[in-house]
C-alpha cells in the first residue's frame, strides 16, 4: 500500500500552489494516495477531492461571523473525513483561520502536520507563533523576512522561495498568448485586478471604472475571477467600453502598460511581470476598523512588504477614491514621474526573492520526513 497524504487548501491561490505541490509529489512518488480540499487545478492533477473551495471563501471579521455555521460544519466534516482516510500526514496550505484549528486537532490526534505558506503571524496575532510551534512539525515560508521573524522564537522554518516565481517563469517560457478581447483599436492596455470575491467587486469596481472616461487613450481590461459570473461584471460596467477576460491574468499583465490592483497576491504577480501598479484596498468598514487596531505592518501590498518601503502607492479605505486613483495612475503610465523608480524597485524585488523551486522543495521535504 502507498503512503497517504491529506491536503487542505481553501482559496484560489491555495488551489494553484496545491496543484503545483501535488504534481511534484506524484512525480516523485506516483502511488502516493492524496485526498484533498481544493479547486479545479488540484482536481486536474489527480488524487480524490473531499471538498471544493467554492464552498469555503469567507474573509473579514464580519463575513466570517455571518458564515459561522457553515465554517463550523466544514471543520466537523474535515475532522471526520481525516479520521476515515487515516493519512500518514497532513499538508495544510495557507487558509490559516481554518487550517490552524485543524493543525491543533491533528497534533492532539498524533498526526504529523506540515504547513506550507506561513500564516501572517508577523502582521497580527503574534502569539499564534506558539501554537504553530506546538502543532506544526514543519513550516514552509515563502517570504524572505519570515525565517528571521521565526528565529526570534527559536523555531526553525524552511524558506522555500515564493511559488509565484516558478509560476511566472514557466508562463514566460511559453509562446506569447494573445488576449482574446474585442478590438482595442491599438490603444495601450491598463489592467484592472479588482479581486476574486463578490464583496470586493461591488466595493472596488465602482471606484475603478470611472477611470475609463478619465483615460480615453487607454483600453481597460478586467481580470475576471474564475468563480464569478460575467453577469456581475456586466451589471457594474454598464455601458462603459471595458473587456472582462477569464483565465488570462498573465497574458493581460504581460500586455499591459500599468495596472490597478486589489491588495493580495496579485500585487506581487503584477510586480514580477514588471508592470507599474496602484494598489487599492476597501474592506467592510467594521472589519477594517478591527483590523487596523490589530495589524502590525506598515504596508498592505506584498511588493512594499518585501522591499520594506513604499514603492507602489497604496490607497486604503477612504483614500481609495477615483480622483486619487487617477492621479496615482497618471504617475505610473508611460511618461509618469514615478514609473522609472517603480521599475527599478521591481528589479530589487526579484533579487530579494531569489530563485524559485518552492513546490519541489516542499514535496521533497514532505516525502523525506513523512
Secondary structure, DSSP 4 states (H G I P E B T S, - for coil): ---EEEEEE-SHHHHHHHHHHHHHHHHH-TT-EEEEEE-HHHHHH-SEEEEEGGGT---SHHHHHHTHHHHHHHHHHHHHHHHHH--SEEEEES-HHHHHHHHHHHHHTT-EEEEES---TTTS-TTHHHHHHHH-SEEEE-STTHHHHHHTTT---EE---HHHHHHHHHHTSPPPPP--S--TTPEEEEEE--SSHHHHHHHHHHHTTHHHHTTTEEEEEEE-TTS-HHHHHHHHTTS-EEEEES-HHHHHHTEEEEEEESSHHHHHHHHTT--EEEEE---HHHHHHHHHH---S-SSHHHHHHTS--SEEEEGGG--HHHHHHHHHHHSTT-TTHHHHHHHHHHHHHHH----HHHHHHHHHHHH-
